[in-house]
């Protein structure tokens, strides 16, 4: 069965860390989205998408 994919918007924010850890524990396929997110911010190797949530092109890129 394919893992459910989840885009975590605001991945560099205060509440994102615990949410990301819990979703990862549950086995979801995560992509992290934020203006300032960097792979070095996380222990695991996640798909990273940088951009502005108010920019439609950035969001489209994040979900493809």
C-alpha positions in Angstrom: 0.0 0.0 0.0 1.3 3.4 -0.9 2.0 5.8 1.9 -0.3 8.8 2.3 1.5 12.0 1.2 1.3 15.1 3.4 2.5 18.6 2.7 3.5 20.3 6.0 3.1 24.0 5.5 5.1 26.2 7.8 7.7 23.4 8.4 10.2 25.8 10.1 7.7 27.1 12.6 7.4 26.5 16.3 4.7 23.8 16.2 6.0 22.0 13.1 8.7 20.0 14.8 6.3 17.9 17.0 3.8 17.6 14.2 6.5 16.4 11.7 7.8 13.8 14.2 4.4 12.4 14.9 3.5 12.2 11.2 6.8 10.5 10.5 6.2 8.0 13.3 2.9 7.1 11.8 4.6 6.4 8.5 3.4 9.2 6.2 5.3 10.4 3.2 6.2 14.0 4.2 7.1 17.0 2.1 8.0 20.1 4.1 7.2 23.6 2.9 8.3 27.0 4.2 10.1 30.1 3.2 13.1 29.2 5.3 13.1 25.5 5.6 16.5 23.7 5.1 17.3 19.9 5.1 19.8 20.5 7.9 17.0 21.5 10.3 15.8 17.9 10.5 17.3 14.5 11.5 15.5 12.5 8.8 15.8 13.1 5.0 12.5 14.7 4.0 11.5 16.2 0.7 11.9 20.0 1.0 10.0 22.7 -0.9 10.9 26.3 -0.3 8.4 29.1 -1.1 5.8 31.5 0.0 2.4 30.1 0.9 0.8 33.2 -0.8 2.5 32.4 -4.1 0.4 30.0 -6.2 3.4 28.9 -8.3 5.4 27.9 -5.1 2.5 25.9 -3.8 2.0 24.1 -7.2 5.7 23.2 -7.2 5.4 21.9 -3.7 2.6 19.5 -4.4 4.0 18.0 -7.7 
